[in-house]
Amino acid sequence: MPQVTAEQWVPVPPDTAFAVSQTTGEVRLSWDPFIRHQHLIDAERPAKDVRTLTKARVGRR
């Protein structure tokens, strides 16, 4: 399957970039154009082994 990749330098510390990449819900919707909806499954907040249901704008989940 064809893949498209892109790179961008973001001048933030790696731990900050990782924390932002792991956001969910409304925060994620504010910066990630790929998703339409996202919520945690059987959890109140993100943590190890917590799963999310993520629906993409193109119809996948």
N, CA, C and O atoms as a Maestro MAE file, in Angstrom:
{
 s_m_m2io_version
 :::
 2.0.0
}

f_m_ct {
 s_m_title
 :::
 protein
 m_atom[244] {
  # First column is atom index #
  i_m_mmod_type
  r_m_x_coord
  r_m_y_coord
  r_m_z_coord
  i_m_residue_number
  s_m_chain_name
  s_m_pdb_residue_name
  s_m_pdb_atom_name
  i_m_atomic_number
  :::
  1 25 0.833 -1.171 0.000 1 A "MET " " N  " 7
  2 3 0.000 0.000 0.000 1 A "MET " " CA " 6
  3 2 0.887 1.246 0.000 1 A "MET " " C  " 6
  4 15 1.841 1.307 0.775 1 A "MET " " O  " 8
  5 25 0.604 2.230 -0.838 2 A "PRO " " N  " 7
  6 3 1.407 3.448 -0.866 2 A "PRO " " CA " 6
  7 2 1.333 4.195 0.462 2 A "PRO " " C  " 6
  8 15 0.312 4.171 1.150 2 A "PRO " " O  " 8
  9 25 2.421 4.851 0.802 3 A "GLN " " N  " 7
  10 3 2.475 5.643 2.026 3 A "GLN " " CA " 6
  11 2 3.008 7.029 1.711 3 A "GLN " " C  " 6
  12 15 3.850 7.201 0.829 3 A "GLN " " O  " 8
  13 25 2.512 8.008 2.438 4 A "VAL " " N  " 7
  14 3 3.006 9.368 2.332 4 A "VAL " " CA " 6
  15 2 3.632 9.720 3.663 4 A "VAL " " C  " 6
  16 15 3.036 9.478 4.713 4 A "VAL " " O  " 8
  17 25 4.818 10.286 3.637 5 A "THR " " N  " 7
  18 3 5.464 10.709 4.876 5 A "THR " " CA " 6
  19 2 5.845 12.176 4.773 5 A "THR " " C  " 6
  20 15 6.027 12.713 3.680 5 A "THR " " O  " 8
  21 25 5.962 12.807 5.924 6 A "ALA " " N  " 7
  22 3 6.393 14.203 5.996 6 A "ALA " " CA " 6
  23 2 7.139 14.392 7.301 6 A "ALA " " C  " 6
  24 15 6.884 13.685 8.276 6 A "ALA " " O  " 8
  25 25 8.048 15.331 7.325 7 A "GLU " " N  " 7
  26 3 8.794 15.645 8.533 7 A "GLU " " CA " 6
  27 2 8.729 17.130 8.783 7 A "GLU " " C  " 6
  28 15 8.689 17.933 7.851 7 A "GLU " " O  " 8
  29 25 8.720 17.487 10.059 8 A "GLN " " N  " 7
  30 3 8.703 18.895 10.441 8 A "GLN " " CA " 6
  31 2 9.480 19.050 11.737 8 A "GLN " " C  " 6
  32 15 9.262 18.287 12.679 8 A "GLN " " O  " 8
  33 25 10.377 20.014 11.804 9 A "TRP " " N  " 7
  34 3 11.125 20.284 13.020 9 A "TRP " " CA " 6
  35 2 10.253 21.151 13.920 9 A "TRP " " C  " 6
  36 15 9.779 22.209 13.507 9 A "TRP " " O  " 8
  37 25 10.047 20.696 15.149 10 A "VAL " " N  " 7
  38 3 9.260 21.440 16.130 10 A "VAL " " CA " 6
  39 2 10.177 21.735 17.310 10 A "VAL " " C  " 6
  40 15 10.662 20.811 17.962 10 A "VAL " " O  " 8
  41 25 10.416 23.007 17.590 11 A "PRO " " N  " 7
  42 3 11.392 23.362 18.629 11 A "PRO " " CA " 6
  43 2 10.844 23.244 20.055 11 A "PRO " " C  " 6
  44 15 10.705 24.243 20.761 11 A "PRO " " O  " 8
  45 25 10.535 22.010 20.466 12 A "VAL " " N  " 7
  46 3 10.098 21.747 21.838 12 A "VAL " " CA " 6
  47 2 10.880 20.556 22.366 12 A "VAL " " C  " 6
  48 15 11.380 19.753 21.579 12 A "VAL " " O  " 8
  49 25 10.994 20.426 23.676 13 A "PRO " " N  " 7
  50 3 11.687 19.267 24.236 13 A "PRO " " CA " 6
  51 2 10.951 17.967 23.884 13 A "PRO " " C  " 6
  52 15 9.728 17.972 23.743 13 A "PRO " " O  " 8
  53 25 11.676 16.870 23.745 14 A "PRO " " N  " 7
  54 3 11.044 15.601 23.388 14 A "PRO " " CA " 6
  55 2 9.916 15.182 24.329 14 A "PRO " " C  " 6
  56 15 8.914 14.638 23.865 14 A "PRO " " O  " 8
  57 25 10.047 15.419 25.639 15 A "ASP " " N  " 7
  58 3 8.986 15.014 26.558 15 A "ASP " " CA " 6
  59 2 7.706 15.809 26.334 15 A "ASP " " C  " 6
  60 15 6.610 15.281 26.519 15 A "ASP " " O  " 8
  61 25 7.833 17.071 25.939 16 A "THR " " N  " 7
  62 3 6.651 17.883 25.618 16 A "THR " " CA " 6
  63 2 5.996 17.382 24.333 16 A "THR " " C  " 6
  64 15 4.775 17.244 24.269 16 A "THR " " O  " 8
  65 25 6.803 17.111 23.319 17 A "ALA " " N  " 7
  66 3 6.260 16.597 22.053 17 A "ALA " " CA " 6
  67 2 5.543 15.265 22.270 17 A "ALA " " C  " 6
  68 15 4.477 15.032 21.701 17 A "ALA " " O  " 8
  69 25 6.124 14.398 23.090 18 A "PHE " " N  " 7
  70 3 5.488 13.110 23.370 18 A "PHE " " CA " 6
  71 2 4.168 13.317 24.100 18 A "PHE " " C  " 6
  72 15 3.170 12.682 23.757 18 A "PHE " " O  " 8
  73 25 4.145 14.188 25.096 19 A "ALA " " N  " 7
  74 3 2.915 14.444 25.856 19 A "ALA " " CA " 6
  75 2 1.805 14.954 24.948 19 A "ALA " " C  " 6
  76 15 0.658 14.524 25.075 19 A "ALA " " O  " 8
  77 25 2.124 15.851 24.048 20 A "VAL " " N  " 7
  78 3 1.123 16.374 23.112 20 A "VAL " " CA " 6
  79 2 0.639 15.265 22.181 20 A "VAL " " C  " 6
  80 15 -0.552 15.185 21.879 20 A "VAL " " O  " 8
  81 25 1.546 14.418 21.728 21 A "SER " " N  " 7
  82 3 1.156 13.342 20.804 21 A "SER " " CA " 6
  83 2 0.235 12.323 21.464 21 A "SER " " C  " 6
  84 15 -0.446 11.572 20.766 21 A "SER " " O  " 8
  85 25 0.199 12.281 22.790 22 A "GLN " " N  " 7
  86 3 -0.614 11.314 23.508 22 A "GLN " " CA " 6
  87 2 -1.937 11.893 24.010 22 A "GLN " " C  " 6
  88 15 -2.667 11.211 24.730 22 A "GLN " " O  " 8
  89 25 -2.259 13.123 23.648 23 A "THR " " N  " 7
  90 3 -3.508 13.718 24.106 23 A "THR " " CA " 6
  91 2 -4.693 13.010 23.466 23 A "THR " " C  " 6
  92 15 -4.561 12.349 22.436 23 A "THR " " O  " 8
  93 25 -5.854 13.160 24.098 24 A "THR " " N  " 7
  94 3 -7.071 12.517 23.610 24 A "THR " " CA " 6
  95 2 -8.225 13.502 23.653 24 A "THR " " C  " 6
  96 15 -8.095 14.603 24.189 24 A "THR " " O  " 8
  97 25 -9.346 13.105 23.090 25 A "GLY " " N  " 7
  98 3 -10.584 13.874 23.176 25 A "GLY " " CA " 6
  99 2 -10.511 15.250 22.533 25 A "GLY " " C  " 6
  100 15 -9.959 15.404 21.444 25 A "GLY " " O  " 8
  101 25 -11.070 16.253 23.211 26 A "GLU " " N  " 7
  102 3 -11.159 17.603 22.659 26 A "GLU " " CA " 6
  103 2 -9.789 18.203 22.376 26 A "GLU " " C  " 6
  104 15 -9.615 18.911 21.384 26 A "GLU " " O  " 8
  105 25 -8.818 17.928 23.235 27 A "VAL " " N  " 7
  106 3 -7.466 18.453 22.998 27 A "VAL " " CA " 6
  107 2 -6.926 17.899 21.694 27 A "VAL " " C  " 6
  108 15 -6.374 18.646 20.886 27 A "VAL " " O  " 8
  109 25 -7.075 16.615 21.479 28 A "ARG " " N  " 7
  110 3 -6.584 15.988 20.252 28 A "ARG " " CA " 6
  111 2 -7.297 16.544 19.026 28 A "ARG " " C  " 6
  112 15 -6.676 16.792 17.992 28 A "ARG " " O  " 8
  113 25 -8.609 16.738 19.152 29 A "LEU " " N  " 7
  114 3 -9.372 17.280 18.029 29 A "LEU " " CA " 6
  115 2 -8.898 18.674 17.626 29 A "LEU " " C  " 6
  116 15 -9.040 19.062 16.467 29 A "LEU " " O  " 8
  117 25 -8.341 19.424 18.563 30 A "SER " " N  " 7
  118 3 -7.908 20.790 18.264 30 A "SER " " CA " 6
  119 2 -6.664 20.854 17.394 30 A "SER " " C  " 6
  120 15 -6.414 21.881 16.763 30 A "SER " " O  " 8
  121 25 -5.872 19.777 17.342 31 A "TRP " " N  " 7
  122 3 -4.642 19.845 16.546 31 A "TRP " " CA " 6
  123 2 -4.483 18.714 15.540 31 A "TRP " " C  " 6
  124 15 -3.629 18.817 14.659 31 A "TRP " " O  " 8
  125 25 -5.260 17.646 15.629 32 A "ASP " " N  " 7
  126 3 -5.081 16.494 14.745 32 A "ASP " " CA " 6
  127 2 -6.177 16.461 13.680 32 A "ASP " " C  " 6
  128 15 -7.318 16.121 13.994 32 A "ASP " " O  " 8
  129 25 -5.863 16.803 12.440 33 A "PRO " " N  " 7
  130 3 -6.889 16.842 11.395 33 A "PRO " " CA " 6
  131 2 -7.354 15.456 10.936 33 A "PRO " " C  " 6
  132 15 -8.319 15.355 10.178 33 A "PRO " " O  " 8
  133 25 -6.690 14.397 11.378 34 A "PHE " " N  " 7
  134 3 -7.028 13.050 10.949 34 A "PHE " " CA " 6
  135 2 -8.291 12.512 11.612 34 A "PHE " " C  " 6
  136 15 -9.048 11.768 10.987 34 A "PHE " " O  " 8
  137 25 -8.528 12.880 12.871 35 A "ILE " " N  " 7
  138 3 -9.619 12.249 13.608 35 A "ILE " " CA " 6
  139 2 -10.894 13.093 13.622 35 A "ILE " " C  " 6
  140 15 -10.851 14.321 13.550 35 A "ILE " " O  " 8
  141 25 -12.015 12.405 13.717 36 A "ARG " " N  " 7
  142 3 -13.327 13.045 13.832 36 A "ARG " " CA " 6
  143 2 -13.844 12.934 15.265 36 A "ARG " " C  " 6
  144 15 -14.511 13.840 15.764 36 A "ARG " " O  " 8
  145 25 -13.532 11.819 15.919 37 A "HIS " " N  " 7
  146 3 -14.018 11.572 17.277 37 A "HIS " " CA " 6
  147 2 -13.048 10.644 17.989 37 A "HIS " " C  " 6
  148 15 -12.456 9.755 17.376 37 A "HIS " " O  " 8
  149 25 -12.892 10.859 19.293 38 A "GLN " " N  " 7
  150 3 -12.031 9.971 20.073 38 A "GLN " " CA " 6
  151 2 -12.483 9.992 21.529 38 A "GLN " " C  " 6
  152 15 -12.782 11.053 22.077 38 A "GLN " " O  " 8
  153 25 -12.531 8.812 22.154 39 A "HIS " " N  " 7
  154 3 -12.791 8.750 23.583 39 A "HIS " " CA " 6
  155 2 -12.114 7.527 24.187 39 A "HIS " " C  " 6
  156 15 -11.796 6.563 23.491 39 A "HIS " " O  " 8
  157 25 -11.902 7.587 25.499 40 A "LEU " " N  " 7
  158 3 -11.288 6.482 26.219 40 A "LEU " " CA " 6
  159 2 -12.314 5.374 26.422 40 A "LEU " " C  " 6
  160 15 -13.507 5.640 26.575 40 A "LEU " " O  " 8
  161 25 -11.848 4.144 26.421 41 A "ILE " " N  " 7
  162 3 -12.715 2.991 26.635 41 A "ILE " " CA " 6
  163 2 -12.551 2.534 28.086 41 A "ILE " " C  " 6
  164 15 -11.463 2.143 28.509 41 A "ILE " " O  " 8
  165 25 -13.647 2.590 28.835 42 A "ASP " " N  " 7
  166 3 -13.662 2.124 30.231 42 A "ASP " " CA " 6
  167 2 -12.603 2.776 31.107 42 A "ASP " " C  " 6
  168 15 -11.994 2.116 31.949 42 A "ASP " " O  " 8
  169 25 -12.382 4.074 30.911 43 A "ALA " " N  " 7
  170 3 -11.409 4.792 31.738 43 A "ALA " " CA " 6
  171 2 -11.777 6.272 31.788 43 A "ALA " " C  " 6
  172 15 -12.422 6.798 30.881 43 A "ALA " " O  " 8
  173 25 -11.360 6.924 32.852 44 A "GLU " " N  " 7
  174 3 -11.612 8.354 33.022 44 A "GLU " " CA " 6
  175 2 -10.461 9.208 32.491 44 A "GLU " " C  " 6
  176 15 -10.663 10.356 32.095 44 A "GLU " " O  " 8
  177 25 -9.247 8.635 32.485 45 A "ARG " " N  " 7
  178 3 -8.085 9.376 31.995 45 A "ARG " " CA " 6
  179 2 -7.080 8.421 31.348 45 A "ARG " " C  " 6
  180 15 -7.085 7.223 31.630 45 A "ARG " " O  " 8
  181 25 -6.230 8.950 30.491 46 A "PRO " " N  " 7
  182 3 -5.231 8.098 29.825 46 A "PRO " " CA " 6
  183 2 -4.271 7.473 30.843 46 A "PRO " " C  " 6
  184 15 -3.915 8.098 31.842 46 A "PRO " " O  " 8
  185 25 -3.871 6.263 30.579 47 A "ALA " " N  " 7
  186 3 -2.897 5.557 31.408 47 A "ALA " " CA " 6
  187 2 -2.407 4.342 30.631 47 A "ALA " " C  " 6
  188 15 -2.923 4.026 29.559 47 A "ALA " " O  " 8
  189 25 -1.417 3.676 31.177 48 A "LYS " " N  " 7
  190 3 -0.893 2.477 30.544 48 A "LYS " " CA " 6
  191 2 -2.022 1.460 30.384 48 A "LYS " " C  " 6
  192 15 -2.811 1.238 31.302 48 A "LYS " " O  " 8
  193 25 -2.081 0.853 29.215 49 A "ASP " " N  " 7
  194 3 -3.059 -0.177 28.856 49 A "ASP " " CA " 6
  195 2 -4.494 0.335 28.688 49 A "ASP " " C  " 6
  196 15 -5.406 -0.469 28.494 49 A "ASP " " O  " 8
  197 25 -4.714 1.645 28.756 50 A "VAL " " N  " 7
  198 3 -6.044 2.204 28.471 50 A "VAL " " CA " 6
  199 2 -6.180 2.336 26.970 50 A "VAL " " C  " 6
  200 15 -5.269 2.816 26.296 50 A "VAL " " O  " 8
  201 25 -7.313 1.912 26.446 51 A "ARG " " N  " 7
  202 3 -7.531 1.961 25.004 51 A "ARG " " CA " 6
  203 2 -8.459 3.114 24.654 51 A "ARG " " C  " 6
  204 15 -9.218 3.594 25.495 51 A "ARG " " O  " 8
  205 25 -8.389 3.550 23.400 52 A "THR " " N  " 7
  206 3 -9.293 4.585 22.914 52 A "THR " " CA " 6
  207 2 -10.051 4.065 21.699 52 A "THR " " C  " 6
  208 15 -9.597 3.167 20.991 52 A "THR " " O  " 8
  209 25 -11.206 4.653 21.486 53 A "LEU " " N  " 7
  210 3 -11.921 4.447 20.234 53 A "LEU " " CA " 6
  211 2 -11.702 5.720 19.446 53 A "LEU " " C  " 6
  212 15 -12.091 6.800 19.892 53 A "LEU " " O  " 8
  213 25 -11.094 5.613 18.297 54 A "THR " " N  " 7
  214 3 -10.785 6.773 17.459 54 A "THR " " CA " 6
  215 2 -11.422 6.566 16.105 54 A "THR " " C  " 6
  216 15 -11.203 5.548 15.450 54 A "THR " " O  " 8
  217 25 -12.214 7.541 15.688 55 A "LYS " " N  " 7
  218 3 -12.818 7.506 14.369 55 A "LYS " " CA " 6
  219 2 -12.155 8.556 13.489 55 A "LYS " " C  " 6
  220 15 -12.088 9.735 13.838 55 A "LYS " " O  " 8
  221 25 -11.670 8.102 12.345 56 A "ALA " " N  " 7
  222 3 -10.987 9.001 11.415 56 A "ALA " " CA " 6
  223 2 -11.984 9.743 10.546 56 A "ALA " " C  " 6
  224 15 -13.111 9.287 10.355 56 A "ALA " " O  " 8
  225 25 -11.573 10.881 10.024 57 A "ARG " " N  " 7
  226 3 -12.430 11.662 9.134 57 A "ARG " " CA " 6
  227 2 -12.742 10.907 7.847 57 A "ARG " " C  " 6
  228 15 -13.756 11.171 7.201 57 A "ARG " " O  " 8
  229 25 -11.869 9.962 7.473 58 A "VAL " " N  " 7
  230 3 -12.077 9.205 6.239 58 A "VAL " " CA " 6
  231 2 -12.908 7.948 6.468 58 A "VAL " " C  " 6
  232 15 -13.067 7.144 5.549 58 A "VAL " " O  " 8
  233 25 -13.444 7.758 7.682 59 A "GLY " " N  " 7
  234 3 -14.341 6.664 7.936 59 A "GLY " " CA " 6
  235 2 -13.794 5.491 8.709 59 A "GLY " " C  " 6
  236 15 -14.571 4.687 9.223 59 A "GLY " " O  " 8
  237 25 -12.490 5.362 8.811 60 A "ARG " " N  " 7
  238 3 -11.911 4.231 9.554 60 A "ARG " " CA " 6
  239 2 -12.042 4.456 11.042 60 A "ARG " " C  " 6
  240 15 -12.201 5.586 11.504 60 A "ARG " " O  " 8
  241 25 -11.973 3.347 11.800 61 A "ARG " " N  " 7
  242 3 -11.883 3.466 13.242 61 A "ARG " " CA " 6
  243 2 -10.917 2.455 13.783 61 A "ARG " " C  " 6
  244 15 -10.701 2.394 14.994 61 A "ARG " " O  " 8
  :::
 }
 m_bond[243] {
  # First column is bond index #
  i_m_from
  i_m_to
  i_m_order
  :::
  1 1 2 1
  2 2 3 1
  3 3 4 2
  4 3 5 1
  5 5 6 1
  6 6 7 1
  7 7 8 2
  8 7 9 1
  9 9 10 1
  10 10 11 1
  11 11 12 2
  12 11 13 1
  13 13 14 1
  14 14 15 1
  15 15 16 2
  16 15 17 1
  17 17 18 1
  18 18 19 1
  19 19 20 2
  20 19 21 1
  21 21 22 1
  22 22 23 1
  23 23 24 2
  24 23 25 1
  25 25 26 1
  26 26 27 1
  27 27 28 2
  28 27 29 1
  29 29 30 1
  30 30 31 1
  31 31 32 2
  32 31 33 1
  33 33 34 1
  34 34 35 1
  35 35 36 2
  36 35 37 1
  37 37 38 1
  38 38 39 1
  39 39 40 2
  40 39 41 1
  41 41 42 1
  42 42 43 1
  43 43 44 2
  44 43 45 1
  45 45 46 1
  46 46 47 1
  47 47 48 2
  48 47 49 1
  49 49 50 1
  50 50 51 1
  51 51 52 2
  52 51 53 1
  53 53 54 1
  54 54 55 1
  55 55 56 2
  56 55 57 1
  57 57 58 1
  58 58 59 1
  59 59 60 2
  60 59 61 1
  61 61 62 1
  62 62 63 1
  63 63 64 2
  64 63 65 1
  65 65 66 1
  66 66 67 1
  67 67 68 2
  68 67 69 1
  69 69 70 1
  70 70 71 1
  71 71 72 2
  72 71 73 1
  73 73 74 1
  74 74 75 1
  75 75 76 2
  76 75 77 1
  77 77 78 1
  78 78 79 1
  79 79 80 2
  80 79 81 1
  81 81 82 1
  82 82 83 1
  83 83 84 2
  84 83 85 1
  85 85 86 1
  86 86 87 1
  87 87 88 2
  88 87 89 1
  89 89 90 1
  90 90 91 1
  91 91 92 2
  92 91 93 1
  93 93 94 1
  94 94 95 1
  95 95 96 2
  96 95 97 1
  97 97 98 1
  98 98 99 1
  99 99 100 2
  100 99 101 1
  101 101 102 1
  102 102 103 1
  103 103 104 2
  104 103 105 1
  105 105 106 1
  106 106 107 1
  107 107 108 2
  108 107 109 1
  109 109 110 1
  110 110 111 1
  111 111 112 2
  112 111 113 1
  113 113 114 1
  114 114 115 1
  115 115 116 2
  116 115 117 1
  117 117 118 1
  118 118 119 1
  119 119 120 2
  120 119 121 1
  121 121 122 1
  122 122 123 1
  123 123 124 2
  124 123 125 1
  125 125 126 1
  126 126 127 1
  127 127 128 2
  128 127 129 1
  129 129 130 1
  130 130 131 1
  131 131 132 2
  132 131 133 1
  133 133 134 1
  134 134 135 1
  135 135 136 2
  136 135 137 1
  137 137 138 1
  138 138 139 1
  139 139 140 2
  140 139 141 1
  141 141 142 1
  142 142 143 1
  143 143 144 2
  144 143 145 1
  145 145 146 1
  146 146 147 1
  147 147 148 2
  148 147 149 1
  149 149 150 1
  150 150 151 1
  151 151 152 2
  152 151 153 1
  153 153 154 1
  154 154 155 1
  155 155 156 2
  156 155 157 1
  157 157 158 1
  158 158 159 1
  159 159 160 2
  160 159 161 1
  161 161 162 1
  162 162 163 1
  163 163 164 2
  164 163 165 1
  165 165 166 1
  166 166 167 1
  167 167 168 2
  168 167 169 1
  169 169 170 1
  170 170 171 1
  171 171 172 2
  172 171 173 1
  173 173 174 1
  174 174 175 1
  175 175 176 2
  176 175 177 1
  177 177 178 1
  178 178 179 1
  179 179 180 2
  180 179 181 1
  181 181 182 1
  182 182 183 1
  183 183 184 2
  184 183 185 1
  185 185 186 1
  186 186 187 1
  187 187 188 2
  188 187 189 1
  189 189 190 1
  190 190 191 1
  191 191 192 2
  192 191 193 1
  193 193 194 1
  194 194 195 1
  195 195 196 2
  196 195 197 1
  197 197 198 1
  198 198 199 1
  199 199 200 2
  200 199 201 1
  201 201 202 1
  202 202 203 1
  203 203 204 2
  204 203 205 1
  205 205 206 1
  206 206 207 1
  207 207 208 2
  208 207 209 1
  209 209 210 1
  210 210 211 1
  211 211 212 2
  212 211 213 1
  213 213 214 1
  214 214 215 1
  215 215 216 2
  216 215 217 1
  217 217 218 1
  218 218 219 1
  219 219 220 2
  220 219 221 1
  221 221 222 1
  222 222 223 1
  223 223 224 2
  224 223 225 1
  225 225 226 1
  226 226 227 1
  227 227 228 2
  228 227 229 1
  229 229 230 1
  230 230 231 1
  231 231 232 2
  232 231 233 1
  233 233 234 1
  234 234 235 1
  235 235 236 2
  236 235 237 1
  237 237 238 1
  238 238 239 1
  239 239 240 2
  240 239 241 1
  241 241 242 1
  242 242 243 1
  243 243 244 2
  :::
 }
}
